[in-house]
């Protein structure tokens, strides 16, 4: 094991321990220090913590990582590219990005801070085929640029996925032209951004709905909102996808009026979305929620599953 890989493994372990006690204290409000490989770097434009999510200055970080940045004045897109063909385009104030020619939704909007474009650090690094970890002693992020993987004789997608801490589905999403049979010498990209991984593709949209419906509620209240959506998906009474439920006519006004495209979800809303998608359901059977103070008559007759904070969750 190389020193860098050992350093990364320790960093990931430290990050996992940190996340176990909550992401809110993961970064100071501003932090100018990070590691690139094993080199400590001080940024001129600091990392920023916004609602528990760390944002990075795109142009400065791209320069340090040898990525390329351009600005399309016609579309107002900032475009970031690496040397293996990845291309990420975004506009400040929006959460829809374009990645390798396709549109994706992320959980937070790109921001303009002190005249510089900022993106969530994880979104930017993973899109540019880099790993991110955490150096607990220094309280600093670690970024490790990853090479494409060259297939060896006897490799399978399953073995490559296991060796790189990912899944076969994620590898296929990242490398859409690969088939079930691999040939020695083929190359694969092994870092799959969360926004395109099939296992987490619904996180962003679900997290932003949680933010707008229960941003000031407890974590349990946020988790319950997510589960109302997922209960509907499974019920047979509503569309059978997360996006279908959220954008259904007459259901969630913020989705229909476009507010979700300019909304950023907090780290707690993202975590609630992830846990709900992983099967954590604190309101089984609940298909609706409402504030009983605003709708007292409905509260008298509704079939209650649970009351959490300002919301009643009902069948």
C-alpha atoms as a printed R data frame, in Angstrom:
    type eleno elety resid chain resno       x       y       z
1   ATOM     1    CA   UNK     A     1   0.000   0.000   0.000
2   ATOM     2    CA   UNK     A     2   1.443   3.393  -0.991
3   ATOM     3    CA   UNK     A     3   1.844   6.158   1.568
4   ATOM     4    CA   UNK     A     4  -0.827   8.182  -0.249
5   ATOM     5    CA   UNK     A     5  -3.334   5.316  -0.223
6   ATOM     6    CA   UNK     A     6  -2.613   4.684   3.451
7   ATOM     7    CA   UNK     A     7  -3.104   8.411   4.097
8   ATOM     8    CA   UNK     A     8  -6.423   8.308   2.220
9   ATOM     9    CA   UNK     A     9  -7.689   5.237   4.107
10  ATOM    10    CA   UNK     A    10  -6.947   6.928   7.432
11  ATOM    11    CA   UNK     A    11  -8.654  10.060   6.176
12  ATOM    12    CA   UNK     A    12 -11.806   8.207   5.160
13  ATOM    13    CA   UNK     A    13 -11.949   6.502   8.550
14  ATOM    14    CA   UNK     A    14 -11.590   9.840  10.274
15  ATOM    15    CA   UNK     A    15 -14.331  11.301   8.097
16  ATOM    16    CA   UNK     A    16 -16.663   8.411   8.877
17  ATOM    17    CA   UNK     A    17 -16.146   8.927  12.609
18  ATOM    18    CA   UNK     A    18 -16.732  12.629  12.192
19  ATOM    19    CA   UNK     A    19 -19.960  12.110  10.261
20  ATOM    20    CA   UNK     A    20 -21.191   9.707  12.935
21  ATOM    21    CA   UNK     A    21 -21.342  12.576  15.427
22  ATOM    22    CA   UNK     A    22 -22.812  15.048  12.936
23  ATOM    23    CA   UNK     A    23 -21.677  17.103  10.005
24  ATOM    24    CA   UNK     A    24 -22.425  20.487  11.459
25  ATOM    25    CA   UNK     A    25 -19.024  20.748  13.171
26  ATOM    26    CA   UNK     A    26 -17.075  19.241  10.284
27  ATOM    27    CA   UNK     A    27 -15.784  22.607   9.099
28  ATOM    28    CA   UNK     A    28 -15.420  26.064  10.544
29  ATOM    29    CA   UNK     A    29 -17.473  28.809   8.882
30  ATOM    30    CA   UNK     A    30 -14.425  29.492   6.732
31  ATOM    31    CA   UNK     A    31 -11.323  27.365   6.318
32  ATOM    32    CA   UNK     A    32  -8.436  28.176   3.993
33  ATOM    33    CA   UNK     A    33  -6.484  24.939   4.431
34  ATOM    34    CA   UNK     A    34  -6.785  21.626   2.612
35  ATOM    35    CA   UNK     A    35  -4.558  18.802   1.408
36  ATOM    36    CA   UNK     A    36  -4.005  17.925  -2.228
37  ATOM    37    CA   UNK     A    37  -2.533  14.435  -2.190
38  ATOM    38    CA   UNK     A    38  -0.160  14.760   0.786
39  ATOM    39    CA   UNK     A    39   0.641  18.445   0.291
40  ATOM    40    CA   UNK     A    40  -0.892  21.022   2.608
41  ATOM    41    CA   UNK     A    41  -2.298  23.986   0.679
42  ATOM    42    CA   UNK     A    42  -3.589  27.382   1.811
43  ATOM    43    CA   UNK     A    43  -6.324  28.867  -0.345
44  ATOM    44    CA   UNK     A    44  -6.567  32.562  -1.072
45  ATOM    45    CA   UNK     A    45 -10.353  32.169  -1.182
46  ATOM    46    CA   UNK     A    46 -11.509  30.107   1.767
47  ATOM    47    CA   UNK     A    47 -13.736  27.061   1.819
48  ATOM    48    CA   UNK     A    48 -17.157  28.074   3.132
49  ATOM    49    CA   UNK     A    49 -19.575  26.159   5.333
50  ATOM    50    CA   UNK     A    50 -23.206  26.836   4.376
51  ATOM    51    CA   UNK     A    51 -25.915  24.870   6.215
52  ATOM    52    CA   UNK     A    52 -23.449  22.108   6.981
53  ATOM    53    CA   UNK     A    53 -22.238  21.806   3.372
54  ATOM    54    CA   UNK     A    54 -18.687  22.749   2.412
55  ATOM    55    CA   UNK     A    55 -18.303  24.922  -0.687
56  ATOM    56    CA   UNK     A    56 -15.059  25.431  -2.620
57  ATOM    57    CA   UNK     A    57 -13.871  28.292  -4.847
58  ATOM    58    CA   UNK     A    58 -14.055  26.690  -8.277
59  ATOM    59    CA   UNK     A    59 -11.411  28.626 -10.194
60  ATOM    60    CA   UNK     A    60  -8.749  28.487  -7.487
61  ATOM    61    CA   UNK     A    61  -9.233  24.806  -6.732
62  ATOM    62    CA   UNK     A    62  -9.268  23.976 -10.441
63  ATOM    63    CA   UNK     A    63  -5.952  25.761 -10.865
64  ATOM    64    CA   UNK     A    64  -4.394  23.781  -8.018
65  ATOM    65    CA   UNK     A    65  -5.720  20.491  -9.434
66  ATOM    66    CA   UNK     A    66  -4.751  21.215 -13.060
67  ATOM    67    CA   UNK     A    67  -8.370  21.263 -14.149
68  ATOM    68    CA   UNK     A    68  -9.460  23.768 -16.766
69  ATOM    69    CA   UNK     A    69 -12.100  26.478 -16.319
70  ATOM    70    CA   UNK     A    70 -13.916  28.460 -18.980
71  ATOM    71    CA   UNK     A    71 -16.870  30.830 -19.031
72  ATOM    72    CA   UNK     A    72 -19.557  30.754 -21.701
73  ATOM    73    CA   UNK     A    73 -20.884  34.306 -21.845
74  ATOM    74    CA   UNK     A    74 -23.752  33.276 -24.104
75  ATOM    75    CA   UNK     A    75 -25.267  30.807 -21.627
76  ATOM    76    CA   UNK     A    76 -23.648  32.145 -18.407
77  ATOM    77    CA   UNK     A    77 -22.289  28.673 -17.700
78  ATOM    78    CA   UNK     A    78 -19.029  28.188 -15.834
79  ATOM    79    CA   UNK     A    79 -17.399  25.082 -17.312
80  ATOM    80    CA   UNK     A    80 -14.830  22.884 -15.534
81  ATOM    81    CA   UNK     A    81 -12.919  20.181 -17.423
82  ATOM    82    CA   UNK     A    82 -10.264  17.582 -16.643
83  ATOM    83    CA   UNK     A    83  -7.807  15.714 -18.856
84  ATOM    84    CA   UNK     A    84  -9.879  12.513 -19.061
85  ATOM    85    CA   UNK     A    85 -12.810  14.089 -20.852
86  ATOM    86    CA   UNK     A    86 -15.137  15.110 -18.014
87  ATOM    87    CA   UNK     A    87 -16.986  18.399 -18.396
88  ATOM    88    CA   UNK     A    88 -19.059  20.027 -15.634
89  ATOM    89    CA   UNK     A    89 -21.116  23.128 -16.420
90  ATOM    90    CA   UNK     A    90 -23.104  25.183 -13.904
91  ATOM    91    CA   UNK     A    91 -24.679  28.580 -13.345
92  ATOM    92    CA   UNK     A    92 -24.604  30.388 -10.014
93  ATOM    93    CA   UNK     A    93 -27.934  30.459  -8.237
94  ATOM    94    CA   UNK     A    94 -29.084  27.194  -9.824
95  ATOM    95    CA   UNK     A    95 -28.948  23.556  -8.730
96  ATOM    96    CA   UNK     A    96 -29.254  22.017 -12.171
97  ATOM    97    CA   UNK     A    97 -25.870  21.197 -13.654
98  ATOM    98    CA   UNK     A    98 -24.760  19.685 -16.937
99  ATOM    99    CA   UNK     A    99 -22.246  16.873 -16.771
100 ATOM   100    CA   UNK     A   100 -20.761  15.221 -19.825
101 ATOM   101    CA   UNK     A   101 -23.678  16.434 -21.896
102 ATOM   102    CA   UNK     A   102 -26.524  15.441 -19.553
103 ATOM   103    CA   UNK     A   103 -28.567  17.458 -17.059
104 ATOM   104    CA   UNK     A   104 -28.490  16.496 -13.368
105 ATOM   105    CA   UNK     A   105 -29.892  17.955 -10.183
106 ATOM   106    CA   UNK     A   106 -27.690  18.518  -7.133
107 ATOM   107    CA   UNK     A   107 -28.842  19.217  -3.604
108 ATOM   108    CA   UNK     A   108 -27.406  22.735  -3.408
109 ATOM   109    CA   UNK     A   109 -27.155  25.664  -5.780
110 ATOM   110    CA   UNK     A   110 -23.880  27.015  -7.051
111 ATOM   111    CA   UNK     A   111 -23.105  30.283  -5.268
112 ATOM   112    CA   UNK     A   112 -21.327  33.538  -6.013
113 ATOM   113    CA   UNK     A   113 -19.318  34.528  -2.936
114 ATOM   114    CA   UNK     A   114 -17.129  37.651  -2.896
115 ATOM   115    CA   UNK     A   115 -17.136  37.647  -6.671
116 ATOM   116    CA   UNK     A   116 -16.021  34.008  -7.022
117 ATOM   117    CA   UNK     A   117 -18.047  30.999  -8.164
118 ATOM   118    CA   UNK     A   118 -18.432  28.315  -5.495
119 ATOM   119    CA   UNK     A   119 -19.704  24.729  -5.715
120 ATOM   120    CA   UNK     A   120 -20.152  22.083  -3.034
121 ATOM   121    CA   UNK     A   121 -16.677  20.592  -2.617
122 ATOM   122    CA   UNK     A   122 -17.812  16.986  -3.005
123 ATOM   123    CA   UNK     A   123 -19.771  17.718  -6.180
124 ATOM   124    CA   UNK     A   124 -16.791  19.438  -7.787
125 ATOM   125    CA   UNK     A   125 -14.135  16.905  -6.793
126 ATOM   126    CA   UNK     A   126 -16.134  13.780  -7.663
127 ATOM   127    CA   UNK     A   127 -17.187  15.265 -11.005
128 ATOM   128    CA   UNK     A   128 -13.498  15.755 -11.791
129 ATOM   129    CA   UNK     A   129 -12.707  12.117 -10.856
130 ATOM   130    CA   UNK     A   130 -11.133  12.846  -7.489
131 ATOM   131    CA   UNK     A   131 -11.688  11.355  -4.041
132 ATOM   132    CA   UNK     A   132 -12.311  13.484  -0.990
133 ATOM   133    CA   UNK     A   133 -11.467  12.628   2.610
134 ATOM   134    CA   UNK     A   134 -10.897  14.334   5.940
135 ATOM   135    CA   UNK     A   135  -7.761  14.924   8.012
136 ATOM   136    CA   UNK     A   136  -9.145  15.013  11.541
137 ATOM   137    CA   UNK     A   137  -6.031  16.326  13.308
138 ATOM   138    CA   UNK     A   138  -5.685  19.276  10.959
139 ATOM   139    CA   UNK     A   139  -9.451  19.640  10.405
140 ATOM   140    CA   UNK     A   140  -8.812  19.789   6.679
141 ATOM   141    CA   UNK     A   141 -10.216  18.153   3.568
142 ATOM   142    CA   UNK     A   142  -8.017  15.867   1.471
143 ATOM   143    CA   UNK     A   143  -8.380  15.663  -2.292
144 ATOM   144    CA   UNK     A   144  -6.859  12.783  -4.248
145 ATOM   145    CA   UNK     A   145  -6.998  12.868  -8.037
146 ATOM   146    CA   UNK     A   146  -7.681   9.379  -9.383
147 ATOM   147    CA   UNK     A   147  -6.383   7.883 -12.611
148 ATOM   148    CA   UNK     A   148  -8.688   5.870 -14.816
149 ATOM   149    CA   UNK     A   149  -8.479   2.147 -14.104
150 ATOM   150    CA   UNK     A   150  -6.921  -0.118 -16.723
151 ATOM   151    CA   UNK     A   151  -8.670  -3.477 -16.877
152 ATOM   152    CA   UNK     A   152  -6.450  -6.477 -16.165
153 ATOM   153    CA   UNK     A   153  -6.933 -10.046 -17.347
154 ATOM   154    CA   UNK     A   154  -9.478 -11.767 -15.086
155 ATOM   155    CA   UNK     A   155 -11.092  -8.543 -13.871
156 ATOM   156    CA   UNK     A   156 -14.867  -8.315 -13.590
157 ATOM   157    CA   UNK     A   157 -17.048  -5.305 -12.975
158 ATOM   158    CA   UNK     A   158 -17.821  -6.732  -9.536
159 ATOM   159    CA   UNK     A   159 -14.156  -7.093  -8.590
160 ATOM   160    CA   UNK     A   160 -13.304  -3.608  -9.868
161 ATOM   161    CA   UNK     A   161 -16.256  -2.123  -8.004
162 ATOM   162    CA   UNK     A   162 -15.260  -3.835  -4.751
163 ATOM   163    CA   UNK     A   163 -11.639  -2.729  -5.073
164 ATOM   164    CA   UNK     A   164 -12.695   0.883  -5.576
165 ATOM   165    CA   UNK     A   165 -15.436   1.073  -2.945
166 ATOM   166    CA   UNK     A   166 -18.279   1.441  -5.415
167 ATOM   167    CA   UNK     A   167 -20.966  -0.674  -7.075
168 ATOM   168    CA   UNK     A   168 -21.431  -2.300 -10.457
169 ATOM   169    CA   UNK     A   169 -24.446  -0.044 -11.090
170 ATOM   170    CA   UNK     A   170 -22.366   3.056 -10.340
171 ATOM   171    CA   UNK     A   171 -19.571   1.891 -12.659
172 ATOM   172    CA   UNK     A   172 -22.072   1.335 -15.459
173 ATOM   173    CA   UNK     A   173 -23.569   4.780 -14.919
174 ATOM   174    CA   UNK     A   174 -20.103   6.356 -15.023
175 ATOM   175    CA   UNK     A   175 -18.994   4.309 -18.044
176 ATOM   176    CA   UNK     A   176 -22.153   3.942 -20.173
177 ATOM   177    CA   UNK     A   177 -20.395   2.253 -23.097
178 ATOM   178    CA   UNK     A   178 -19.032  -0.713 -21.153
179 ATOM   179    CA   UNK     A   179 -20.648  -4.102 -21.504
180 ATOM   180    CA   UNK     A   180 -20.743  -7.134 -19.255
181 ATOM   181    CA   UNK     A   181 -17.588  -8.524 -20.886
182 ATOM   182    CA   UNK     A   182 -14.402  -6.594 -20.190
183 ATOM   183    CA   UNK     A   183 -11.255  -6.697 -22.252
184 ATOM   184    CA   UNK     A   184  -7.767  -6.354 -20.818
185 ATOM   185    CA   UNK     A   185  -6.540  -2.862 -21.580
186 ATOM   186    CA   UNK     A   186  -9.973  -1.216 -21.404
187 ATOM   187    CA   UNK     A   187 -10.081   1.868 -19.187
188 ATOM   188    CA   UNK     A   188 -12.799   2.727 -16.686
189 ATOM   189    CA   UNK     A   189 -13.577   5.809 -14.637
190 ATOM   190    CA   UNK     A   190 -14.078   4.585 -11.075
191 ATOM   191    CA   UNK     A   191 -15.223   7.730  -9.243
192 ATOM   192    CA   UNK     A   192 -18.964   8.152  -9.744
193 ATOM   193    CA   UNK     A   193 -20.442  11.480  -8.580
194 ATOM   194    CA   UNK     A   194 -23.305  11.033  -6.158
195 ATOM   195    CA   UNK     A   195 -25.699  12.887  -8.447
196 ATOM   196    CA   UNK     A   196 -25.350  10.220 -11.180
197 ATOM   197    CA   UNK     A   197 -25.070   7.097  -9.013
198 ATOM   198    CA   UNK     A   198 -28.346   5.140  -9.374
199 ATOM   199    CA   UNK     A   199 -28.350   4.428  -5.628
200 ATOM   200    CA   UNK     A   200 -28.331   8.136  -4.716
201 ATOM   201    CA   UNK     A   201 -29.735   9.894  -7.785
202 ATOM   202    CA   UNK     A   202 -32.981  10.801  -5.948
203 ATOM   203    CA   UNK     A   203 -31.209  12.309  -2.935
204 ATOM   204    CA   UNK     A   204 -30.949  15.871  -4.269
205 ATOM   205    CA   UNK     A   205 -34.590  16.313  -5.236
206 ATOM   206    CA   UNK     A   206 -35.868  14.642  -2.083
207 ATOM   207    CA   UNK     A   207 -33.541  16.695   0.140
208 ATOM   208    CA   UNK     A   208 -34.704  19.965  -1.380
209 ATOM   209    CA   UNK     A   209 -38.336  19.048  -0.879
210 ATOM   210    CA   UNK     A   210 -37.533  18.290   2.760
211 ATOM   211    CA   UNK     A   211 -35.816  21.673   3.046
212 ATOM   212    CA   UNK     A   212 -38.801  23.623   1.760
213 ATOM   213    CA   UNK     A   213 -41.423  21.622   3.681
214 ATOM   214    CA   UNK     A   214 -39.568  21.004   6.957
215 ATOM   215    CA   UNK     A   215 -36.353  23.020   6.985
216 ATOM   216    CA   UNK     A   216 -37.001  24.237  10.525
217 ATOM   217    CA   UNK     A   217 -38.355  20.953  11.863
218 ATOM   218    CA   UNK     A   218 -36.380  18.375  13.848
219 ATOM   219    CA   UNK     A   219 -34.418  15.657  12.118
220 ATOM   220    CA   UNK     A   220 -37.294  13.250  12.801
221 ATOM   221    CA   UNK     A   221 -39.659  15.671  11.115
222 ATOM   222    CA   UNK     A   222 -37.383  15.896   8.087
223 ATOM   223    CA   UNK     A   223 -37.084  12.109   7.871
224 ATOM   224    CA   UNK     A   224 -40.872  11.807   8.025
225 ATOM   225    CA   UNK     A   225 -41.364  14.167   5.061
226 ATOM   226    CA   UNK     A   226 -38.994  12.025   3.001
227 ATOM   227    CA   UNK     A   227 -40.913   8.920   3.939
228 ATOM   228    CA   UNK     A   228 -44.266  10.353   2.931
229 ATOM   229    CA   UNK     A   229 -42.802  10.668  -0.576
230 ATOM   230    CA   UNK     A   230 -41.361   7.148  -0.515
231 ATOM   231    CA   UNK     A   231 -44.562   5.687   0.949
232 ATOM   232    CA   UNK     A   232 -46.421   7.219  -1.978
233 ATOM   233    CA   UNK     A   233 -43.948   5.711  -4.456
234 ATOM   234    CA   UNK     A   234 -44.683   2.248  -3.054
235 ATOM   235    CA   UNK     A   235 -48.429   2.708  -2.532
236 ATOM   236    CA   UNK     A   236 -49.779   2.115  -6.026
237 ATOM   237    CA   UNK     A   237 -51.923   5.247  -5.586
238 ATOM   238    CA   UNK     A   238 -49.329   7.734  -6.813
239 ATOM   239    CA   UNK     A   239 -46.574   7.787  -9.439
240 ATOM   240    CA   UNK     A   240 -43.951   5.112  -8.816
241 ATOM   241    CA   UNK     A   241 -40.871   7.365  -8.857
242 ATOM   242    CA   UNK     A   242 -39.635  10.027  -6.464
243 ATOM   243    CA   UNK     A   243 -39.690  12.706  -9.133
244 ATOM   244    CA   UNK     A   244 -43.135  11.588 -10.287
245 ATOM   245    CA   UNK     A   245 -44.540  11.962  -6.772
246 ATOM   246    CA   UNK     A   246 -42.873  15.305  -6.102
247 ATOM   247    CA   UNK     A   247 -43.887  16.873  -9.411
248 ATOM   248    CA   UNK     A   248 -47.430  15.431  -9.455
249 ATOM   249    CA   UNK     A   249 -50.076  18.082 -10.073
250 ATOM   250    CA   UNK     A   250 -51.594  19.585  -6.953
251 ATOM   251    CA   UNK     A   251 -49.262  17.899  -4.470
252 ATOM   252    CA   UNK     A   252 -46.159  19.982  -3.642
253 ATOM   253    CA   UNK     A   253 -46.496  23.593  -4.865
254 ATOM   254    CA   UNK     A   254 -42.755  24.428  -4.478
255 ATOM   255    CA   UNK     A   255 -41.967  21.723  -7.016
256 ATOM   256    CA   UNK     A   256 -44.537  22.934  -9.514
257 ATOM   257    CA   UNK     A   257 -43.547  26.612  -9.335
258 ATOM   258    CA   UNK     A   258 -39.842  25.980  -9.907
259 ATOM   259    CA   UNK     A   259 -38.609  26.920  -6.434
260 ATOM   260    CA   UNK     A   260 -36.673  23.670  -6.021
261 ATOM   261    CA   UNK     A   261 -34.320  24.637  -8.869
262 ATOM   262    CA   UNK     A   262 -33.016  27.603  -6.889
263 ATOM   263    CA   UNK     A   263 -33.052  26.037  -3.422
264 ATOM   264    CA   UNK     A   264 -30.172  24.605  -1.417
265 ATOM   265    CA   UNK     A   265 -30.752  21.737   1.011
266 ATOM   266    CA   UNK     A   266 -28.959  21.622   4.354
267 ATOM   267    CA   UNK     A   267 -26.689  18.718   5.209
268 ATOM   268    CA   UNK     A   268 -29.348  17.468   7.660
269 ATOM   269    CA   UNK     A   269 -31.974  17.382   4.882
270 ATOM   270    CA   UNK     A   270 -29.540  15.468   2.666
271 ATOM   271    CA   UNK     A   271 -28.882  12.979   5.456
272 ATOM   272    CA   UNK     A   272 -32.621  12.511   6.044
273 ATOM   273    CA   UNK     A   273 -33.129  11.831   2.338
274 ATOM   274    CA   UNK     A   274 -30.319   9.284   2.303
275 ATOM   275    CA   UNK     A   275 -31.579   7.465   5.391
276 ATOM   276    CA   UNK     A   276 -35.122   7.326   4.068
277 ATOM   277    CA   UNK     A   277 -33.932   5.949   0.737
278 ATOM   278    CA   UNK     A   278 -31.891   3.377   2.662
279 ATOM   279    CA   UNK     A   279 -35.077   2.138   4.369
280 ATOM   280    CA   UNK     A   280 -35.327   4.116   7.629
281 ATOM   281    CA   UNK     A   281 -39.070   4.819   7.923
282 ATOM   282    CA   UNK     A   282 -40.411   6.593  11.009
283 ATOM   283    CA   UNK     A   283 -43.957   7.062   9.615
284 ATOM   284    CA   UNK     A   284 -44.896   3.751   7.946
285 ATOM   285    CA   UNK     A   285 -48.086   4.026   5.961
286 ATOM   286    CA   UNK     A   286 -48.293   7.827   6.083
287 ATOM   287    CA   UNK     A   287 -49.227   9.284   2.689
288 ATOM   288    CA   UNK     A   288 -49.990  12.868   3.719
289 ATOM   289    CA   UNK     A   289 -48.877  15.510   6.196
290 ATOM   290    CA   UNK     A   290 -50.274  18.870   7.250
291 ATOM   291    CA   UNK     A   291 -50.098  21.465  10.016
292 ATOM   292    CA   UNK     A   292 -53.096  20.910  12.339
293 ATOM   293    CA   UNK     A   293 -52.987  24.548  13.479
294 ATOM   294    CA   UNK     A   294 -53.683  25.606   9.914
295 ATOM   295    CA   UNK     A   295 -56.199  22.838   9.180
296 ATOM   296    CA   UNK     A   296 -57.924  22.039  12.506
297 ATOM   297    CA   UNK     A   297 -60.968  20.402  10.942
298 ATOM   298    CA   UNK     A   298 -58.835  17.920   9.028
299 ATOM   299    CA   UNK     A   299 -56.995  17.083  12.245
300 ATOM   300    CA   UNK     A   300 -60.235  15.887  13.859
301 ATOM   301    CA   UNK     A   301 -60.917  13.163  11.303
302 ATOM   302    CA   UNK     A   302 -57.512  12.207   9.915
303 ATOM   303    CA   UNK     A   303 -56.101   8.708  10.498
304 ATOM   304    CA   UNK     A   304 -53.012   9.647  12.463
305 ATOM   305    CA   UNK     A   305 -49.736   7.772  12.116
306 ATOM   306    CA   UNK     A   306 -47.615  10.172  14.140
307 ATOM   307    CA   UNK     A   307 -47.360  13.839  15.094
308 ATOM   308    CA   UNK     A   308 -43.865  15.277  14.807
309 ATOM   309    CA   UNK     A   309 -43.225  18.935  15.492
310 ATOM   310    CA   UNK     A   310 -45.706  21.086  13.581
311 ATOM   311    CA   UNK     A   311 -46.911  18.313  11.304
312 ATOM   312    CA   UNK     A   312 -49.408  15.484  11.538
313 ATOM   313    CA   UNK     A   313 -48.526  12.469   9.369
314 ATOM   314    CA   UNK     A   314 -51.618  10.592   8.316
315 ATOM   315    CA   UNK     A   315 -52.805   7.724   6.113
